[in-house]
Amino acid sequence: MNEKSLLHSLIENPHEIANLSYSEISKILQKTKDILERENLLLEINVSDPDNEVYVIGDIHGNLQSLLKIYDLIKENKPHYIIFLGDLVDRGPHQLECLITILCLKIIEPYRFYILRGNHETLEMNKAYGFFYEFIQKFQDVEKITEILSVYDLLPICSKINDKILCLHGGIPLEINVINEFKDVKTINKNDSIGISLYQIMWNDPKEEIEGFKQSFRGPGIFFFGEDVFNNFLTKNKLKYVIRSHESFPEGYKWFFNNRLLSIFSSENYRGKDFPSPASYAIIKNNKVIAKILNT
């Protein structure tokens, strides 16, 4: 079986991924890195045809059942672009399968599928929430996960659609002018101002009925942000909407700030059967944002 046939087979039958050797996984990771090295921290995507759709997918977290439903939807409706907002692994029962399936999609159609970096695309979170130990137990070598981490390090941090709609994982940073600094940048020092903003983009959350930025329960250097600073962010960056993920809601998605910020989450029943919640995704069409529930 040639490389392309193997990738297609894995996408259509992702349970086969559990049977791959590390050398086969490594080839997929290396091919992904070759593609991601050509991308910048800020992806700028232009959709000139008003009938073309962009699908935006929230957290997957190892939920292969939800991912396969999303893939069926993509095959059926054929959106022009698909953007994953990160958090592909941790917590769910099929973490490696979800990660490799999405990377295979990226390899086969690199200018159609895009993957942004979430807060779980880090070693610290993979150690805290399961993927690290699942991976090293499977392949019996702690050093092998460094190749996964090198893929994480190359993932873009946000995507701008038609200069009007910004897609990211968590929220806006304290430095509201930093987005333009991501243009044509491929790597960063996590300790400089851009690196701090990247961390906040992966972690920050919107919150109604507050003003400015307030310290978050999530930890030091992470903030809630209110409508006033969010509107200022939109104005400074000439944006109409922001789409983010990072939080699960019982209703599946949630609009904030006069329907200018949409929060989606694409892992169904993320908190377990006792706390049911549908998976959601977003459609961008003709510079409008539409929230959708993934039908079960």
SELUM-919871 format. One record per residue: x, y, z of N, C-alpha, C, O in turn; residue in one letter. Coordinates in steps of 0.02 Angstrom, whole numbers. Layout:
<batis>
n.east;n.north;n.up;ca.east;ca.north;ca.up;c.east;c.north;c.up;o.east;o.north;o.up;aa
X;Y;Z;X;Y;Z;X;Y;Z;X;Y;Z;A
...
</batis>
This chain:
<batis>
n.east;n.north;n.up;ca.east;ca.north;ca.up;c.east;c.north;c.up;o.east;o.north;o.up;aa
43;-60;0;0;0;0;44;62;0;88;70;43;M
33;108;-49;73;169;-50;50;217;4;0;207;38;N
90;271;12;78;317;68;9;349;66;-26;351;117;E
-11;372;7;-76;405;2;-133;357;16;-182;375;48;K
-127;296;-9;-179;245;3;-184;229;78;-238;219;104;S
-126;226;111;-126;213;183;-161;268;221;-201;255;266;L
-147;331;204;-179;387;238;-254;385;229;-292;396;277;L
-277;372;168;-349;368;155;-380;310;195;-434;317;222;H
-345;254;199;-370;197;235;-377;213;310;-425;192;342;S
-328;249;338;-330;267;408;-387;315;423;-420;311;475;L
-400;361;377;-455;408;386;-522;372;386;-566;387;426;I
-530;326;340;-593;290;334;-601;236;388;-657;217;405;E
-545;212;415;-547;160;466;-498;178;522;-446;145;530;N
-513;229;560;-465;256;608;-447;208;665;-396;218;698;P
-487;156;676;-469;107;727;-405;69;708;-373;39;750;H
-388;70;643;-325;39;620;-265;75;649;-211;45;653;E
-272;137;669;-216;177;694;-186;144;756;-126;149;768;I
-227;112;796;-203;79;857;-154;23;841;-115;4;885;A
-154;-2;780;-110;-57;761;-46;-34;726;-5;-75;708;N
-39;32;716;21;57;682;83;51;725;79;58;786;L
139;38;694;203;39;729;224;112;739;197;158;708;S
273;122;784;296;190;794;328;218;730;321;278;716;Y
363;178;692;394;203;631;342;228;582;354;277;546;S
283;196;580;229;220;536;199;285;563;184;330;524;E
191;289;629;168;352;660;218;408;646;199;464;629;I
282;392;652;335;442;643;334;472;573;345;531;564;S
322;430;524;319;455;455;262;506;447;269;556;412;K
205;493;478;148;539;475;166;605;511;151;659;486;I
199;599;568;218;659;605;268;701;565;263;762;563;L
316;668;534;367;704;495;336;739;435;353;796;419;Q
291;705;401;257;735;344;216;796;366;214;846;331;K
183;790;423;145;847;450;191;905;465;174;962;449;T
248;892;495;296;945;511;319;980;448;326;1041;447;K
332;943;396;354;973;333;303;1023;307;321;1075;280;D
239;1007;316;185;1053;294;180;1113;341;176;1170;318;I
180;1100;406;170;1154;455;227;1204;454;218;1262;472;L
286;1182;436;343;1228;433;333;1284;382;368;1335;384;E
286;1274;337;272;1326;286;217;1374;309;203;1423;275;R
186;1360;367;132;1402;391;155;1451;444;204;1438;479;E
121;1507;450;137;1558;500;92;1551;561;42;1515;560;N
110;1586;615;69;1586;675;-1;1612;660;-50;1589;690;L
-6;1661;616;-71;1687;594;-85;1661;523;-49;1677;476;L
-137;1620;517;-160;1598;451;-208;1651;423;-254;1672;457;L
-197;1672;363;-242;1720;330;-275;1685;271;-242;1669;221;E
-340;1674;278;-378;1636;229;-430;1682;196;-468;1716;230;I
-430;1682;131;-478;1723;93;-526;1679;56;-506;1633;20;N
-590;1693;64;-643;1655;31;-682;1705;-12;-723;1743;13;V
-669;1703;-77;-699;1753;-122;-769;1735;-144;-810;1780;-156;S
-784;1671;-150;-850;1649;-172;-898;1650;-112;-886;1615;-63;D
-951;1690;-115;-997;1694;-57;-1033;1629;-42;-1061;1621;12;P
-1034;1582;-89;-1066;1518;-77;-1021;1467;-44;-1044;1416;-20;D
-956;1481;-42;-909;1435;-10;-914;1440;66;-922;1494;94;N
-909;1382;99;-915;1380;172;-849;1360;204;-809;1323;176;E
-839;1387;264;-783;1366;307;-814;1333;369;-856;1363;402;V
-793;1272;384;-815;1238;445;-762;1249;499;-702;1239;487;Y
-784;1268;558;-739;1278;614;-758;1226;667;-815;1223;689;V
-709;1186;688;-720;1130;733;-685;1144;799;-627;1163;801;I
-722;1135;854;-695;1147;921;-658;1087;949;-637;1043;912;G
-651;1086;1015;-613;1033;1049;-639;963;1031;-700;952;1028;D
-593;918;1017;-610;848;1003;-595;803;1064;-635;761;1082;I
-537;813;1095;-518;778;1157;-527;702;1152;-556;671;1196;H
-502;673;1099;-502;600;1094;-569;568;1084;-576;508;1093;G
-619;608;1065;-687;581;1054;-693;562;980;-714;603;938;N
-676;501;965;-676;478;895;-746;475;867;-756;488;807;L
-796;459;909;-865;456;885;-887;524;858;-917;528;804;Q
-872;577;894;-890;644;871;-850;663;809;-877;692;762;S
-785;646;808;-744;663;751;-769;629;687;-769;660;634;L
-790;567;692;-815;532;633;-880;562;608;-892;564;548;L
-922;585;653;-984;619;632;-967;684;596;-998;701;545;K
-917;720;621;-895;781;588;-867;765;519;-881;801;470;I
-827;713;514;-799;694;449;-853;674;399;-849;692;340;Y
-904;639;422;-960;622;378;-994;686;353;-1013;690;295;D
-1001;734;396;-1031;798;378;-989;834;326;-1015;864;279;L
-924;832;334;-878;863;287;-883;829;219;-885;863;167;I
-885;763;219;-891;727;155;-956;744;120;-959;750;59;K
-1009;751;159;-1075;764;130;-1082;835;103;-1108;846;49;E
-1059;884;142;-1071;954;125;-1014;989;90;-1022;1043;62;N
-955;959;92;-897;983;54;-880;1057;66;-877;1096;19;K
-869;1076;129;-847;1145;142;-779;1158;109;-739;1113;100;P
-768;1221;92;-707;1240;56;-645;1234;101;-593;1212;79;H
-653;1254;164;-599;1249;213;-626;1220;278;-686;1226;293;Y
-582;1187;316;-599;1161;381;-544;1182;429;-485;1170;416;I
-563;1212;486;-515;1235;536;-530;1201;602;-585;1208;629;I
-481;1164;628;-486;1135;695;-455;1184;745;-400;1210;732;F
-489;1197;800;-467;1247;848;-422;1218;904;-410;1252;954;L
-399;1157;896;-352;1128;944;-386;1084;996;-446;1071;993;G
-345;1060;1044;-366;1012;1095;-392;948;1062;-450;929;1071;D
-348;916;1025;-365;855;990;-361;794;1036;-396;745;1024;L
-318;798;1087;-306;740;1130;-325;756;1203;-352;809;1218;V
-309;708;1247;-322;711;1319;-395;694;1336;-441;716;1302;D
-402;656;1388;-466;637;1419;-505;583;1382;-529;536;1414;R
-512;587;1317;-556;541;1281;-525;472;1271;-466;462;1285;G
-566;424;1248;-544;354;1243;-502;339;1181;-471;286;1178;P
-500;385;1131;-465;370;1068;-421;430;1049;-430;460;996;H
-374;446;1092;-335;507;1082;-287;502;1023;-286;546;981;Q
-248;448;1019;-202;440;964;-240;435;897;-218;463;847;L
-295;400;898;-334;392;836;-359;460;811;-357;474;751;E
-383;502;857;-408;568;836;-351;611;809;-357;643;757;C
-295;612;845;-238;653;823;-214;631;754;-206;673;709;L
-202;567;744;-174;544;681;-225;551;624;-206;566;568;I
-289;540;638;-340;549;585;-339;621;560;-340;632;499;T
-336;669;605;-336;739;584;-271;757;548;-272;796;501;I
-215;729;571;-152;742;536;-153;711;465;-125;740;419;L
-184;653;458;-190;623;391;-231;668;344;-214;677;286;C
-286;697;371;-326;743;331;-283;803;309;-288;826;253;L
-243;828;356;-199;884;341;-148;868;287;-136;908;242;K
-120;809;290;-70;789;241;-101;782;171;-72;804;121;I
-159;751;168;-191;738;103;-214;803;70;-207;812;10;I
-243;849;111;-267;912;83;-241;970;127;-278;1000;166;E
-177;986;120;-145;1035;165;-172;1106;159;-165;1146;205;P
-202;1122;102;-228;1190;93;-304;1193;101;-337;1242;83;Y
-331;1140;129;-403;1138;145;-414;1128;220;-459;1159;249;R
-375;1086;251;-380;1073;322;-325;1111;360;-267;1110;341;F
-346;1144;414;-299;1182;455;-309;1164;528;-365;1151;550;Y
-255;1164;566;-257;1146;637;-225;1202;676;-167;1219;664;I
-262;1230;724;-234;1280;769;-213;1247;835;-231;1190;849;L
-174;1283;872;-147;1256;935;-192;1274;994;-209;1332;1004;R
-212;1222;1032;-250;1233;1093;-206;1225;1154;-147;1209;1149;G
-235;1235;1212;-195;1229;1274;-175;1157;1290;-131;1146;1331;N
-207;1108;1257;-188;1038;1267;-136;1014;1217;-116;956;1218;H
-114;1058;1173;-58;1041;1130;7;1063;1165;47;1101;1138;E
16;1037;1226;75;1050;1267;92;988;1307;48;947;1322;T
155;981;1324;177;924;1364;145;925;1433;123;873;1458;L
141;985;1464;114;990;1531;43;964;1535;26;927;1581;E
1;983;1488;-69;961;1489;-75;888;1470;-117;853;1498;M
-33;864;1424;-34;793;1407;-14;749;1466;-39;693;1473;N
31;775;1508;49;738;1569;-8;739;1620;-21;690;1655;K
-42;796;1625;-94;804;1675;-159;767;1657;-196;746;1702;A
-172;759;1592;-238;734;1571;-236;671;1528;-287;652;1498;Y
-178;638;1523;-180;570;1499;-143;550;1436;-119;494;1431;G
-137;596;1387;-109;574;1323;-36;553;1330;-15;504;1298;F
3;588;1370;74;572;1380;82;500;1402;121;463;1373;F
44;479;1452;53;412;1480;24;359;1434;50;303;1430;Y
-30;375;1399;-57;329;1349;-5;316;1295;5;259;1273;E
28;369;1273;76;364;1218;137;324;1238;158;279;1202;F
166;340;1297;228;305;1316;213;232;1336;256;189;1329;I
153;219;1361;135;150;1377;131;109;1313;150;50;1311;Q
105;140;1261;97;104;1197;164;91;1163;175;36;1138;K
208;142;1163;270;136;1125;332;124;1168;387;117;1142;F
323;122;1235;376;101;1280;440;142;1273;495;115;1281;Q
433;206;1259;493;249;1253;471;321;1264;437;350;1221;D
492;350;1319;471;418;1336;498;469;1286;468;522;1276;V
554;453;1254;585;501;1207;543;510;1144;548;561;1110;E
504;459;1127;467;463;1063;415;518;1062;397;542;1008;K
390;538;1120;339;590;1120;367;658;1101;329;704;1085;I
433;665;1101;462;729;1079;443;745;1007;440;803;988;T
431;695;967;410;707;898;340;734;894;324;775;850;E
297;713;940;230;743;945;236;816;966;203;860;938;I
278;830;1015;287;898;1040;314;944;985;296;1003;983;L
356;918;942;383;960;888;329;977;837;334;1029;803;S
278;935;830;220;952;789;181;1008;823;162;1057;790;V
167;1001;888;132;1053;925;165;1121;915;131;1171;903;Y
231;1123;920;268;1186;917;260;1223;850;273;1283;846;D
239;1187;799;233;1217;732;161;1238;716;149;1269;664;L
114;1222;760;44;1237;744;31;1312;746;56;1346;791;L
-7;1339;699;-27;1409;702;-69;1423;764;-98;1377;793;P
-72;1486;784;-108;1505;845;-176;1534;830;-221;1529;872;I
-186;1563;772;-252;1590;755;-258;1596;679;-209;1592;642;C
-320;1605;657;-334;1610;585;-384;1667;574;-433;1673;609;S
-369;1707;524;-413;1762;506;-446;1747;439;-411;1733;389;K
-512;1751;437;-549;1737;376;-572;1803;346;-608;1842;377;I
-550;1816;284;-569;1877;248;-556;1941;289;-591;1991;281;N
-507;1938;333;-490;1995;376;-547;2017;421;-545;2073;448;D
-599;1976;429;-658;1995;467;-674;1950;526;-703;1973;575;K
-655;1887;522;-673;1837;572;-610;1804;597;-571;1776;558;I
-599;1806;662;-540;1777;692;-558;1712;727;-605;1710;767;L
-521;1659;713;-530;1594;745;-469;1581;790;-412;1589;768;C
-482;1561;851;-428;1544;898;-455;1494;949;-514;1477;948;L
-411;1471;993;-434;1419;1040;-469;1447;1101;-524;1427;1118;H
-436;1494;1136;-461;1517;1200;-493;1586;1200;-554;1592;1202;G
-452;1637;1196;-479;1705;1201;-429;1758;1181;-373;1743;1160;G
-450;1820;1189;-407;1875;1169;-354;1887;1222;-367;1875;1281;I
-295;1911;1202;-241;1924;1250;-244;1995;1278;-280;2037;1251;P
-207;2007;1331;-203;2075;1358;-176;2125;1307;-199;2181;1303;L
-126;2103;1269;-97;2146;1217;-140;2141;1155;-132;2095;1114;E
-187;2187;1147;-238;2180;1095;-212;2193;1025;-246;2177;976;I
-152;2221;1018;-124;2234;952;-78;2179;928;-47;2185;874;N
-72;2125;966;-21;2075;952;-37;2032;891;9;2003;861;V
-100;2027;871;-118;1982;816;-79;1997;753;-54;1952;720;I
-72;2061;737;-35;2079;677;39;2061;682;73;2054;631;N
65;2054;743;135;2034;752;146;1960;735;203;1939;725;E
92;1921;731;98;1851;712;107;1842;637;125;1787;614;F
95;1894;598;101;1888;525;173;1871;507;221;1902;532;K
181;1822;463;246;1802;437;294;1777;490;354;1772;478;D
267;1759;550;308;1732;604;294;1657;610;236;1636;611;V
348;1617;615;339;1545;619;358;1517;687;330;1466;707;K
404;1548;722;424;1523;788;428;1581;836;436;1639;816;T
422;1566;901;424;1618;951;464;1595;1011;476;1536;1021;I
485;1643;1051;513;1630;1117;456;1636;1167;426;1690;1173;N
440;1583;1202;381;1583;1245;386;1634;1302;335;1650;1333;K
446;1660;1315;454;1708;1368;450;1781;1346;449;1826;1387;N
447;1793;1280;441;1862;1258;367;1882;1256;323;1842;1272;D
354;1944;1237;285;1970;1241;239;1932;1194;181;1920;1211;S
263;1912;1136;221;1873;1090;206;1805;1120;150;1780;1115;I
256;1774;1152;245;1710;1183;194;1712;1239;154;1666;1247;G
195;1766;1278;146;1775;1331;76;1782;1302;28;1753;1327;I
70;1820;1248;5;1828;1214;-20;1762;1186;-79;1747;1189;S
26;1723;1158;7;1658;1131;-23;1614;1186;-74;1581;1176;L
9;1615;1244;-16;1576;1302;-86;1599;1321;-130;1557;1333;Y
-98;1664;1323;-164;1690;1340;-216;1674;1287;-274;1662;1304;Q
-197;1674;1224;-243;1656;1170;-265;1583;1178;-323;1567;1162;I
-221;1540;1202;-239;1470;1212;-282;1459;1275;-317;1409;1280;M
-279;1506;1323;-308;1493;1389;-364;1540;1411;-406;1519;1450;W
-366;1602;1387;-413;1651;1414;-486;1635;1396;-499;1599;1348;N
-533;1660;1437;-604;1647;1428;-645;1711;1430;-628;1758;1467;D
-699;1715;1391;-745;1772;1397;-789;1765;1459;-802;1710;1482;P
-811;1822;1484;-856;1820;1541;-901;1882;1538;-878;1938;1536;K
-966;1869;1539;-1014;1923;1539;-1012;1959;1607;-992;1931;1658;E
-1034;2021;1607;-1044;2061;1668;-980;2074;1707;-981;2084;1768;E
-923;2075;1672;-862;2102;1703;-834;2155;1656;-854;2159;1598;I
-790;2195;1681;-756;2245;1641;-681;2229;1640;-653;2207;1691;E
-650;2241;1583;-578;2231;1578;-559;2158;1582;-597;2114;1563;G
-498;2147;1606;-472;2079;1616;-470;2064;1691;-448;2106;1731;F
-493;2004;1710;-492;1983;1779;-455;1916;1784;-460;1874;1740;K
-418;1907;1838;-381;1845;1849;-428;1785;1846;-483;1786;1875;Q
-407;1732;1811;-448;1671;1802;-431;1620;1855;-375;1618;1881;S
-479;1577;1871;-468;1521;1916;-421;1469;1884;-395;1426;1919;F
-410;1474;1818;-370;1424;1783;-296;1427;1803;-260;1377;1796;R
-273;1484;1828;-204;1487;1850;-172;1555;1836;-203;1598;1805;G
-110;1565;1859;-76;1629;1850;-64;1644;1776;-48;1600;1737;P
-72;1708;1759;-60;1729;1690;-118;1715;1643;-112;1726;1583;G
-175;1690;1670;-234;1675;1630;-290;1720;1653;-297;1733;1713;I
-331;1745;1605;-380;1796;1622;-449;1783;1592;-455;1754;1538;F
-500;1807;1628;-565;1819;1598;-563;1888;1564;-525;1932;1586;F
-603;1896;1511;-607;1962;1480;-680;1981;1469;-722;1939;1453;F
-694;2046;1478;-762;2071;1473;-777;2100;1405;-734;2104;1361;G
-840;2122;1397;-863;2147;1332;-827;2211;1312;-816;2223;1253;E
-808;2253;1360;-776;2316;1343;-709;2305;1308;-696;2336;1257;D
-667;2262;1336;-602;2251;1305;-609;2209;1241;-569;2215;1195;V
-660;2166;1240;-672;2127;1179;-691;2173;1122;-665;2166;1067;F
-737;2220;1134;-756;2267;1081;-698;2309;1058;-691;2324;999;N
-655;2328;1106;-595;2366;1089;-549;2325;1045;-519;2350;997;N
-544;2260;1060;-503;2214;1020;-530;2209;949;-491;2212;901;F
-596;2203;942;-626;2200;875;-611;2263;836;-592;2261;778;L
-620;2320;868;-609;2384;834;-537;2392;812;-524;2410;755;T
-490;2378;858;-419;2387;842;-397;2341;786;-354;2359;746;K
-427;2281;782;-406;2233;732;-454;2230;672;-446;2187;628;N
-503;2275;670;-550;2281;615;-586;2214;602;-591;2192;545;K
-610;2184;655;-644;2120;652;-718;2126;665;-741;2174;697;L
-757;2078;639;-829;2075;653;-847;2021;704;-892;2031;745;K
-811;1965;703;-826;1908;746;-763;1874;769;-710;1880;738;Y
-769;1838;825;-718;1790;848;-753;1724;861;-808;1722;890;V
-722;1670;839;-745;1602;854;-692;1568;896;-633;1568;877;I
-712;1539;952;-665;1505;996;-696;1440;1022;-754;1426;1008;R
-657;1401;1060;-683;1339;1089;-666;1339;1164;-686;1385;1199;S
-629;1288;1188;-599;1290;1255;-646;1277;1313;-624;1257;1367;H
-712;1287;1305;-760;1275;1358;-818;1235;1333;-843;1246;1277;E
-841;1187;1374;-899;1147;1357;-961;1176;1392;-959;1194;1451;S
-1016;1181;1354;-1079;1207;1380;-1134;1155;1372;-1134;1118;1322;F
-1180;1151;1420;-1234;1101;1415;-1274;1108;1350;-1299;1058;1324;P
-1281;1169;1325;-1320;1180;1264;-1279;1169;1201;-1306;1174;1145;E
-1215;1154;1207;-1173;1139;1149;-1130;1196;1126;-1072;1187;1109;G
-1158;1256;1124;-1119;1316;1106;-1149;1375;1143;-1203;1370;1173;Y
-1113;1431;1142;-1138;1491;1176;-1113;1553;1142;-1054;1559;1124;K
-1158;1600;1131;-1141;1666;1105;-1126;1713;1163;-1160;1710;1215;W
-1077;1756;1155;-1060;1807;1203;-1060;1875;1169;-1054;1881;1108;F
-1068;1927;1209;-1054;1996;1189;-1094;2017;1127;-1066;2034;1075;F
-1160;2015;1135;-1205;2037;1082;-1193;1998;1017;-1193;2026;962;N
-1183;1933;1025;-1174;1887;968;-1115;1905;923;-1119;1899;862;N
-1062;1927;954;-1000;1942;917;-947;1889;930;-899;1883;891;R
-953;1851;984;-906;1798;1000;-945;1733;1008;-991;1728;1049;L
-925;1682;969;-957;1617;972;-910;1566;1003;-853;1560;981;L
-933;1531;1054;-894;1478;1086;-924;1410;1068;-982;1397;1084;S
-885;1367;1036;-908;1301;1014;-867;1247;1049;-814;1260;1077;I
-892;1186;1047;-857;1129;1077;-881;1067;1040;-941;1053;1037;F
-834;1028;1012;-853;976;965;-845;905;991;-844;857;952;S
-840;897;1057;-838;831;1088;-904;820;1126;-916;852;1177;S
-944;775;1100;-1010;761;1130;-1003;730;1199;-959;688;1210;E
-1047;750;1246;-1048;722;1313;-979;722;1346;-958;672;1375;N
-945;778;1340;-876;784;1362;-868;768;1436;-817;739;1456;Y
-916;787;1476;-911;775;1548;-945;710;1571;-955;699;1630;R
-961;668;1523;-990;603;1539;-1065;601;1529;-1098;653;1521;G
-1092;541;1530;-1163;530;1517;-1208;563;1569;-1266;578;1555;K
-1181;575;1629;-1222;607;1682;-1230;682;1670;-1272;714;1700;D
-1188;709;1625;-1192;780;1608;-1194;788;1532;-1146;813;1502;F
-1249;766;1501;-1251;764;1427;-1246;833;1396;-1274;882;1421;P
-1210;836;1342;-1205;897;1303;-1190;879;1230;-1150;835;1218;S
-1223;912;1183;-1210;897;1113;-1144;927;1089;-1119;974;1120;P
-1118;900;1036;-1060;931;1003;-1085;986;957;-1140;984;931;A
-1043;1037;949;-1061;1092;905;-1004;1110;859;-947;1089;869;S
-1019;1149;808;-969;1175;762;-996;1239;733;-1054;1257;746;Y
-955;1274;696;-976;1338;666;-967;1335;590;-922;1302;565;A
-1010;1371;556;-1003;1381;484;-992;1455;470;-1029;1498;495;I
-942;1470;431;-931;1538;406;-952;1539;333;-926;1501;293;I
-999;1583;317;-1022;1588;248;-1039;1660;233;-1078;1692;269;K
-1009;1687;180;-1021;1756;160;-1009;1804;219;-1048;1851;230;N
-956;1791;256;-934;1833;312;-984;1835;370;-983;1881;410;N
-1027;1783;374;-1072;1775;430;-1053;1712;469;-1025;1665;440;K
-1067;1711;534;-1052;1654;576;-1117;1621;597;-1162;1653;624;V
-1121;1555;585;-1181;1516;602;-1161;1461;650;-1116;1422;636;I
-1194;1457;706;-1182;1404;755;-1226;1343;738;-1284;1350;721;A
-1196;1284;744;-1231;1222;727;-1221;1169;781;-1166;1164;809;K
-1272;1131;794;-1267;1071;835;-1255;1011;790;-1287;1003;739;I
-1207;969;809;-1193;909;772;-1247;857;788;-1253;834;845;L
-1286;840;738;-1341;793;749;-1315;724;766;-1266;700;738;N
-1348;692;814;-1327;626;836;-1367;572;800;-1357;512;812;T
</batis>
